[in-house]
Amino acid sequence: MTQEARKIRLLMHLRRSGITDHRVLGALERVPREAFVPDSFLDQAYEDRALPIGLGQTISQPLVVAYMTQALEVTDLHKVLEIGTGSGYQACVLAKLCRRLYTIERHAILLETSEHRFANLRIHNITSRVADGMKGWPEQAPFDRIIVTAAHTGSAPPPALTDQLGVGGVLVIPMGDERRDQRLVRYRRTEAGLEREDLWPVRFVPLLPNLPEEGESRASRW
């Protein structure tokens, strides 16, 4: 089966699984997932599963990417902040939908690889940097939308992120730790504060503060 046939099969699976936003499906169709996975996993690029990308990180399951993107309710007027660039796949999907995407990654090696992908795919509305994602990007705040691609273990999102979310904005974040159930949660900022909506069970690597220690970054790219 060709990659194009695998992609069509995956898109049909996403539709059957509740992805109804045609803009989201269109973005997923236009971003080649095979460009974001290790060569040894190319034959699984359009399987609905997470795949390792090195440094203990993964490229998320396509259905989870689709769900999170749909839950974010992005339009082409929005300025979006992503915490956890990883492979760059979610960033490229969002970049197809928003006005400007700002993305933060704590692993310099992963971000360097992602930036090459952005350039190769000619996606020019992404600004990226290496930083502690839990602190957000205050110089660019407020944001219309914020998405976090790692699980936060606290009872509430990192305060820096909610502080950088504009009124009317949406934050989508996995909550919980690896030993207990994680859930995808959507927060909406209103004039009165934050409104919480629990969405679906998920499984993500933990959201970590600060930049990685030297030994943590020494693992191979793939």
PELINSUL-V937681 format. One record per run of one state. SS is the DSSP state (@ for helix, = for strand, . for the rest). FROM is the first residue (numbers start at 1). LEN is the number of residues. If there is no record, write none. Layout:
SS_FROM_LEN ; SS_FROM_LEN
This chain:
._1_2 ; @_3_14 ; ._17_5 ; @_22_9 ; ._31_2 ; @_33_4 ; ._37_2 ; @_39_6 ; ._45_6 ; =_51_4 ; ._55_2 ; =_57_3 ; ._60_2 ; @_62_11 ; ._73_6 ; =_79_5 ; ._84_5 ; @_89_7 ; ._96_4 ; =_100_6 ; ._106_2 ; @_108_13 ; ._121_5 ; =_126_5 ; ._131_2 ; @_133_3 ; ._136_2 ; @_138_3 ; ._141_2 ; =_143_10 ; ._153_6 ; @_159_5 ; ._164_1 ; =_165_11 ; ._176_6 ; =_182_9 ; ._191_2 ; =_193_10 ; ._203_3 ; =_206_1 ; ._207_7 ; @_214_4 ; ._218_5
